[in-house]
Amino acid sequence: YDKYITKIICFPSNYNQINFIIPNNIKRIDSYTFLNCHKLKSISIPSSVEIIGDKVFEGCSNLESINL
């Protein structure tokens, strides 16, 4: 997260969590944030998110669902 906890900058690709819920205060997801997160299977993005960068889920080979 950034200093103000309003955007996600990077998500560790070796993180063991397979389901991730983005907190409601997040407004931006930077480009390549979830790069090569092979263990990530589902993600929930709240309505507070206004901007989603390019190729956010690049290399997420096991990603099955994105809930908006």
KOLGU-4560 file (N, C-alpha, C; in nm, 3 decimals, padded with zeros to 5 digits):
<recs>
<n_xx: 00.083 n_yy: -00.118 n_zz: 00.000 ca_xx: 00.000 ca_yy: 00.000 ca_zz: 00.000 c_xx: 00.089 c_yy: 00.125 c_zz: 00.000 mol: A seq: 1 type: TYR>
<n_xx: 00.031 n_yy: 00.235 n_zz: -00.046 ca_xx: 00.105 ca_yy: 00.360 ca_zz: -00.037 c_xx: 00.094 c_yy: 00.417 c_zz: 00.105 mol: A seq: 2 type: ASP>
<n_xx: 00.157 n_yy: 00.529 n_zz: 00.127 ca_xx: 00.162 ca_yy: 00.593 ca_zz: 00.258 c_xx: 00.023 c_yy: 00.621 c_zz: 00.317 mol: A seq: 3 type: LYS>
<n_xx: -00.071 n_yy: 00.657 n_zz: 00.232 ca_xx: -00.205 ca_yy: 00.694 ca_zz: 00.277 c_xx: -00.304 c_yy: 00.578 c_zz: 00.273 mol: A seq: 4 type: TYR>
<n_xx: -00.257 n_yy: 00.464 n_zz: 00.232 ca_xx: -00.338 ca_yy: 00.342 ca_zz: 00.219 c_xx: -00.460 c_yy: 00.367 c_zz: 00.130 mol: A seq: 5 type: ILE>
<n_xx: -00.435 n_yy: 00.431 n_zz: 00.016 ca_xx: -00.542 ca_yy: 00.454 ca_zz: -00.081 c_xx: -00.513 c_yy: 00.386 c_zz: -00.215 mol: A seq: 6 type: THR>
<n_xx: -00.392 n_yy: 00.328 n_zz: -00.228 ca_xx: -00.363 ca_yy: 00.253 ca_zz: -00.350 c_xx: -00.273 c_yy: 00.134 c_zz: -00.320 mol: A seq: 7 type: LYS>
<n_xx: -00.291 n_yy: 00.031 n_zz: -00.399 ca_xx: -00.207 ca_yy: -00.087 ca_zz: -00.388 c_xx: -00.095 c_yy: -00.072 c_zz: -00.489 mol: A seq: 8 type: ILE>
<n_xx: 00.027 n_yy: -00.082 n_zz: -00.441 ca_xx: 00.144 ca_yy: -00.064 ca_zz: -00.527 c_xx: 00.198 c_yy: -00.198 c_zz: -00.574 mol: A seq: 9 type: ILE>
<n_xx: 00.205 n_yy: -00.295 n_zz: -00.482 ca_xx: 00.263 ca_yy: -00.424 ca_zz: -00.515 c_xx: 00.206 c_yy: -00.530 c_zz: -00.422 mol: A seq: 10 type: CYS>
<n_xx: 00.184 n_yy: -00.647 n_zz: -00.477 ca_xx: 00.137 ca_yy: -00.762 ca_zz: -00.402 c_xx: 00.243 c_yy: -00.869 c_zz: -00.419 mol: A seq: 11 type: PHE>
<n_xx: 00.300 n_yy: -00.922 n_zz: -00.309 ca_xx: 00.410 ca_yy: -01.018 ca_zz: -00.323 c_xx: 00.367 c_yy: -01.145 c_zz: -00.397 mol: A seq: 12 type: PRO>
<n_xx: 00.440 n_yy: -01.180 n_zz: -00.502 ca_xx: 00.403 ca_yy: -01.295 ca_zz: -00.585 c_xx: 00.415 c_yy: -01.427 c_zz: -00.510 mol: A seq: 13 type: SER>
<n_xx: 00.492 n_yy: -01.433 n_zz: -00.403 ca_xx: 00.506 ca_yy: -01.556 ca_zz: -00.327 c_xx: 00.410 c_yy: -01.564 c_zz: -00.207 mol: A seq: 14 type: ASN>
<n_xx: 00.319 n_yy: -01.470 n_zz: -00.197 ca_xx: 00.221 ca_yy: -01.467 ca_zz: -00.088 c_xx: 00.130 c_yy: -01.588 c_zz: -00.099 mol: A seq: 15 type: TYR>
<n_xx: 00.101 n_yy: -01.655 n_zz: 00.010 ca_xx: 00.026 ca_yy: -01.780 ca_zz: 00.008 c_xx: -00.125 c_yy: -01.764 c_zz: 00.005 mol: A seq: 16 type: ASN>
<n_xx: -00.174 n_yy: -01.644 n_zz: 00.012 ca_xx: -00.319 ca_yy: -01.622 ca_zz: 00.013 c_xx: -00.377 c_yy: -01.648 c_zz: -00.125 mol: A seq: 17 type: GLN>
<n_xx: -00.481 n_yy: -01.732 n_zz: -00.133 ca_xx: -00.540 ca_yy: -01.763 ca_zz: -00.264 c_xx: -00.662 c_yy: -01.677 c_zz: -00.294 mol: A seq: 18 type: ILE>
<n_xx: -00.722 n_yy: -01.619 n_zz: -00.190 ca_xx: -00.835 ca_yy: -01.529 ca_zz: -00.206 c_xx: -00.798 c_yy: -01.397 c_zz: -00.142 mol: A seq: 19 type: ASN>
<n_xx: -00.821 n_yy: -01.289 n_zz: -00.214 ca_xx: -00.783 ca_yy: -01.158 ca_zz: -00.161 c_xx: -00.899 c_yy: -01.061 c_zz: -00.176 mol: A seq: 20 type: PHE>
<n_xx: -00.927 n_yy: -00.989 n_zz: -00.068 ca_xx: -01.032 ca_yy: -00.886 ca_zz: -00.068 c_xx: -00.963 c_yy: -00.752 c_zz: -00.050 mol: A seq: 21 type: ILE>
<n_xx: -00.978 n_yy: -00.666 n_zz: -00.148 ca_xx: -00.918 ca_yy: -00.534 ca_zz: -00.140 c_xx: -00.999 c_yy: -00.448 c_zz: -00.043 mol: A seq: 22 type: ILE>
<n_xx: -00.933 n_yy: -00.380 n_zz: 00.050 ca_xx: -01.005 ca_yy: -00.298 ca_zz: 00.148 c_xx: -01.086 c_yy: -00.186 c_zz: 00.081 mol: A seq: 23 type: PRO>
<n_xx: -01.192 n_yy: -00.144 n_zz: 00.147 ca_xx: -01.283 ca_yy: -00.043 ca_zz: 00.093 c_xx: -01.222 c_yy: 00.096 c_zz: 00.075 mol: A seq: 24 type: ASN>
<n_xx: -01.113 n_yy: 00.126 n_zz: 00.143 ca_xx: -01.053 ca_yy: 00.259 ca_zz: 00.131 c_xx: -00.960 c_yy: 00.272 c_zz: 00.010 mol: A seq: 25 type: ASN>
<n_xx: -00.936 n_yy: 00.165 n_zz: -00.063 ca_xx: -00.845 ca_yy: 00.168 ca_zz: -00.178 c_xx: -00.915 c_yy: 00.233 c_zz: -00.297 mol: A seq: 26 type: ILE>
<n_xx: -00.845 n_yy: 00.328 n_zz: -00.361 ca_xx: -00.900 ca_yy: 00.399 ca_zz: -00.477 c_xx: -00.829 c_yy: 00.364 c_zz: -00.606 mol: A seq: 27 type: LYS>
<n_xx: -00.707 n_yy: 00.307 n_zz: -00.595 ca_xx: -00.628 ca_yy: 00.281 ca_zz: -00.715 c_xx: -00.549 c_yy: 00.150 c_zz: -00.700 mol: A seq: 28 type: ARG>
<n_xx: -00.543 n_yy: 00.076 n_zz: -00.810 ca_xx: -00.459 ca_yy: -00.042 ca_zz: -00.819 c_xx: -00.357 c_yy: -00.014 c_zz: -00.929 mol: A seq: 29 type: ILE>
<n_xx: -00.230 n_yy: -00.005 n_zz: -00.892 ca_xx: -00.126 ca_yy: 00.029 ca_zz: -00.990 c_xx: -00.104 c_yy: -00.083 c_zz: -01.092 mol: A seq: 30 type: ASP>
<n_xx: -00.045 n_yy: -00.048 n_zz: -01.205 ca_xx: -00.011 ca_yy: -00.145 ca_zz: -01.309 c_xx: 00.080 c_yy: -00.254 c_zz: -01.252 mol: A seq: 31 type: SER>
<n_xx: 00.058 n_yy: -00.375 n_zz: -01.298 ca_xx: 00.139 ca_yy: -00.493 ca_zz: -01.261 c_xx: 00.136 c_yy: -00.525 c_zz: -01.112 mol: A seq: 32 type: TYR>
<n_xx: 00.039 n_yy: -00.478 n_zz: -01.038 ca_xx: 00.034 ca_yy: -00.501 ca_zz: -00.894 c_xx: 00.038 c_yy: -00.649 c_zz: -00.857 mol: A seq: 33 type: THR>
<n_xx: -00.035 n_yy: -00.732 n_zz: -00.929 ca_xx: -00.042 ca_yy: -00.874 ca_zz: -00.896 c_xx: 00.041 c_yy: -00.959 c_zz: -00.993 mol: A seq: 34 type: PHE>
<n_xx: 00.146 n_yy: -00.903 n_zz: -01.048 ca_xx: 00.231 ca_yy: -00.970 ca_zz: -01.145 c_xx: 00.280 c_yy: -01.106 c_zz: -01.094 mol: A seq: 35 type: LEU>
<n_xx: 00.250 n_yy: -01.209 n_zz: -01.173 ca_xx: 00.295 ca_yy: -01.346 ca_zz: -01.145 c_xx: 00.253 c_yy: -01.401 c_zz: -01.010 mol: A seq: 36 type: ASN>
<n_xx: 00.137 n_yy: -01.362 n_zz: -00.961 ca_xx: 00.083 ca_yy: -01.417 ca_zz: -00.836 c_xx: 00.010 c_yy: -01.547 c_zz: -00.872 mol: A seq: 37 type: CYS>
<n_xx: 00.086 n_yy: -01.654 n_zz: -00.889 ca_xx: 00.032 ca_yy: -01.781 ca_zz: -00.936 c_xx: -00.064 c_yy: -01.846 c_zz: -00.837 mol: A seq: 38 type: HIS>
<n_xx: -00.052 n_yy: -01.815 n_zz: -00.710 ca_xx: -00.139 ca_yy: -01.876 ca_zz: -00.609 c_xx: -00.274 c_yy: -01.806 c_zz: -00.597 mol: A seq: 39 type: LYS>
<n_xx: -00.285 n_yy: -01.687 n_zz: -00.650 ca_xx: -00.409 ca_yy: -01.609 ca_zz: -00.640 c_xx: -00.518 c_yy: -01.672 c_zz: -00.726 mol: A seq: 40 type: LEU>
<n_xx: -00.633 n_yy: -01.708 n_zz: -00.662 ca_xx: -00.744 ca_yy: -01.770 ca_zz: -00.735 c_xx: -00.863 c_yy: -01.678 c_zz: -00.750 mol: A seq: 41 type: LYS>
<n_xx: -00.885 n_yy: -01.591 n_zz: -00.651 ca_xx: -00.998 ca_yy: -01.499 ca_zz: -00.662 c_xx: -00.964 c_yy: -01.368 c_zz: -00.592 mol: A seq: 42 type: SER>
<n_xx: -01.027 n_yy: -01.263 n_zz: -00.642 ca_xx: -01.005 ca_yy: -01.131 ca_zz: -00.585 c_xx: -01.136 c_yy: -01.053 c_zz: -00.587 mol: A seq: 43 type: ILE>
<n_xx: -01.160 n_yy: -00.977 n_zz: -00.482 ca_xx: -01.278 ca_yy: -00.891 ca_zz: -00.473 c_xx: -01.233 c_yy: -00.746 c_zz: -00.475 mol: A seq: 44 type: SER>
<n_xx: -01.290 n_yy: -00.670 n_zz: -00.567 ca_xx: -01.254 ca_yy: -00.529 ca_zz: -00.583 c_xx: -01.375 c_yy: -00.445 c_zz: -00.543 mol: A seq: 45 type: ILE>
<n_xx: -01.361 n_yy: -00.359 n_zz: -00.441 ca_xx: -01.475 ca_yy: -00.278 ca_zz: -00.396 c_xx: -01.506 c_yy: -00.162 c_zz: -00.491 mol: A seq: 46 type: PRO>
<n_xx: -01.621 n_yy: -00.105 n_zz: -00.475 ca_xx: -01.664 ca_yy: 00.007 ca_zz: -00.559 c_xx: -01.581 c_yy: 00.134 c_zz: -00.535 mol: A seq: 47 type: SER>
<n_xx: -01.505 n_yy: 00.138 n_zz: -00.428 ca_xx: -01.420 ca_yy: 00.254 ca_zz: -00.400 c_xx: -01.305 c_yy: 00.266 c_zz: -00.501 mol: A seq: 48 type: SER>
<n_xx: -01.269 n_yy: 00.156 n_zz: -00.569 ca_xx: -01.159 ca_yy: 00.158 ca_zz: -00.665 c_xx: -01.203 c_yy: 00.234 c_zz: -00.790 mol: A seq: 49 type: VAL>
<n_xx: -01.132 n_yy: 00.342 n_zz: -00.821 ca_xx: -01.164 ca_yy: 00.427 ca_zz: -00.935 c_xx: -01.071 c_yy: 00.402 c_zz: -01.054 mol: A seq: 50 type: GLU>
<n_xx: -00.949 n_yy: 00.357 n_zz: -01.026 ca_xx: -00.849 ca_yy: 00.339 ca_zz: -01.132 c_xx: -00.783 c_yy: 00.202 c_zz: -01.117 mol: A seq: 51 type: ILE>
<n_xx: -00.780 n_yy: 00.128 n_zz: -01.228 ca_xx: -00.709 ca_yy: 00.000 ca_zz: -01.233 c_xx: -00.607 c_yy: 00.013 c_zz: -01.345 mol: A seq: 52 type: ILE>
<n_xx: -00.480 n_yy: -00.003 n_zz: -01.309 ca_xx: -00.371 ca_yy: 00.013 ca_zz: -01.405 c_xx: -00.367 c_yy: -00.098 c_zz: -01.510 mol: A seq: 53 type: GLY>
<n_xx: -00.270 n_yy: -00.087 n_zz: -01.599 ca_xx: -00.250 ca_yy: -00.184 ca_zz: -01.706 c_xx: -00.193 c_yy: -00.315 c_zz: -01.651 mol: A seq: 54 type: ASP>
<n_xx: -00.235 n_yy: -00.423 n_zz: -01.711 ca_xx: -00.180 ca_yy: -00.557 ca_zz: -01.685 c_xx: -00.169 c_yy: -00.589 c_zz: -01.536 mol: A seq: 55 type: LYS>
<n_xx: -00.270 n_yy: -00.552 n_zz: -01.461 ca_xx: -00.273 ca_yy: -00.573 ca_zz: -01.317 c_xx: -00.260 c_yy: -00.721 c_zz: -01.281 mol: A seq: 56 type: VAL>
<n_xx: -00.319 n_yy: -00.807 n_zz: -01.362 ca_xx: -00.318 ca_yy: -00.950 ca_zz: -01.332 c_xx: -00.229 c_yy: -01.030 c_zz: -01.427 mol: A seq: 57 type: PHE>
<n_xx: -00.129 n_yy: -00.967 n_zz: -01.484 ca_xx: -00.035 ca_yy: -01.032 ca_zz: -01.576 c_xx: 00.032 c_yy: -01.151 c_zz: -01.506 mol: A seq: 58 type: GLU>
<n_xx: 00.023 n_yy: -01.267 n_zz: -01.567 ca_xx: 00.089 ca_yy: -01.387 ca_zz: -01.514 c_xx: 00.017 c_yy: -01.455 c_zz: -01.401 mol: A seq: 59 type: GLY>
<n_xx: -00.105 n_yy: -01.415 n_zz: -01.370 ca_xx: -00.185 ca_yy: -01.481 ca_zz: -01.264 c_xx: -00.255 c_yy: -01.602 c_zz: -01.325 mol: A seq: 60 type: CYS>
<n_xx: -00.179 n_yy: -01.706 n_zz: -01.345 ca_xx: -00.226 ca_yy: -01.823 ca_zz: -01.421 c_xx: -00.337 c_yy: -01.902 c_zz: -01.353 mol: A seq: 61 type: SER>
<n_xx: -00.356 n_yy: -01.888 n_zz: -01.224 ca_xx: -00.463 ca_yy: -01.962 ca_zz: -01.154 c_xx: -00.582 c_yy: -01.875 c_zz: -01.115 mol: A seq: 62 type: ASN>
<n_xx: -00.583 n_yy: -01.750 n_zz: -01.159 ca_xx: -00.693 ca_yy: -01.659 ca_zz: -01.126 c_xx: -00.821 c_yy: -01.706 c_zz: -01.194 mol: A seq: 63 type: LEU>
<n_xx: -00.922 n_yy: -01.736 n_zz: -01.113 ca_xx: -01.049 ca_yy: -01.788 ca_zz: -01.163 c_xx: -01.162 c_yy: -01.687 c_zz: -01.161 mol: A seq: 64 type: GLU>
<n_xx: -01.158 n_yy: -01.594 n_zz: -01.063 ca_xx: -01.269 ca_yy: -01.498 ca_zz: -01.056 c_xx: -01.224 c_yy: -01.363 c_zz: -01.002 mol: A seq: 65 type: SER>
<n_xx: -01.289 n_yy: -01.260 n_zz: -01.058 ca_xx: -01.271 ca_yy: -01.123 ca_zz: -01.013 c_xx: -01.411 c_yy: -01.071 c_zz: -00.981 mol: A seq: 66 type: ILE>
<n_xx: -01.434 n_yy: -01.039 n_zz: -00.856 ca_xx: -01.564 ca_yy: -00.990 ca_zz: -00.813 c_xx: -01.560 c_yy: -00.839 c_zz: -00.798 mol: A seq: 67 type: ASN>
<n_xx: -01.647 n_yy: -00.771 n_zz: -00.872 ca_xx: -01.653 ca_yy: -00.625 ca_zz: -00.867 c_xx: -01.774 c_yy: -00.582 c_zz: -00.787 mol: A seq: 68 type: LEU>
</recs>
